[in-house]
C-alpha cells in the first residue's frame, strides 16, 4: 500500500513538472520523499528485529498463570 502511494505521488510530480507547474510539483515530491524514507526506516527496523542471536525476553514473576488458583495452574512452574 505504501509503495502504491509513493508511486502515485511520483507520477503526480512527473505530470506537474512536464506541464511546467513547478510550484504544484513540490507537494507530490515531498510526499514521495516521505514515503521513501518511511520504507527505508521500516526495512531497517525489520532487519534489526529479524537478526539472529537476539536473546529471548526473560520471564519475570508468574507470567504463565492463567487464573487466581493454586501454583499448579502456572505454566512456568511445569504444573
C-alpha positions in Angstrom: 0.0 0.0 0.0 2.8 2.4 0.9 4.5 1.7 -2.4 1.3 2.5 -4.3 1.0 5.8 -2.5 4.7 6.6 -3.3 4.3 5.7 -6.9 1.1 7.8 -7.3 2.9 10.8 -5.7 5.9 10.3 -8.1 3.5 10.1 -11.1 1.8 13.3 -10.0 5.1 15.1 -9.6 6.2 14.0 -13.1 3.0 15.2 -14.6 3.2 18.5 -12.8 6.9 19.0 -13.9 6.0 18.2 -17.5 3.2 20.7 -17.5 5.6 23.3 -16.1 3.7 23.6 -12.9 6.8 23.6 -10.8 5.2 25.0 -7.6 2.5 22.4 -7.7 5.1 19.6 -8.1 6.7 20.3 -4.7 3.9 18.7 -2.7 4.0 15.3 -4.5 7.8 15.3 -4.5 7.7 15.9 -0.7 5.2 13.0 -0.3 7.3 10.7 -2.4 10.4 11.5 -0.3 8.5 10.9 2.9 7.3 7.6 1.6 10.8 6.6 0.6 12.2 7.5 4.0 9.4 5.5 5.7 10.1 2.4 3.6 13.8 2.6 4.3 13.2 3.1 8.1 10.7 0.2 8.2 13.1 -2.1 6.3 15.9 -1.2 8.7 13.8 -1.8 11.8 12.6 -5.1 10.4 16.2 -6.2 9.6 17.1 -5.4 13.2 14.2 -7.4 14.6 15.0 -10.4 12.3 18.7 -10.7 13.0 19.7 -14.0 14.6 21.2 -14.3 18.1 18.9 -12.0 19.9 18.2 -13.3 23.4 14.6 -14.2 24.3 13.0 -11.9 26.8 13.3 -13.1 30.4 10.2 -14.3 32.1 9.5 -12.4 35.3 7.0 -13.3 38.0 4.2 -15.7 37.4 3.6 -14.8 33.8 2.2 -18.2 32.9 -0.6 -18.3 35.5 -4.0 -18.5 33.9 -6.2 -17.8 36.9 -6.1 -17.0 40.5 -5.9 -20.6 41.6 -3.0 -22.6 43.2 0.5 -22.8 41.9 -0.4 -26.0 39.9 -2.1 -23.8 37.3 1.0 -21.8 36.5 2.6 -22.8 33.2 6.1 -21.6 34.1 6.3 -24.0 37.1 5.5 -27.0 35.0 2.4 -27.8 36.9 
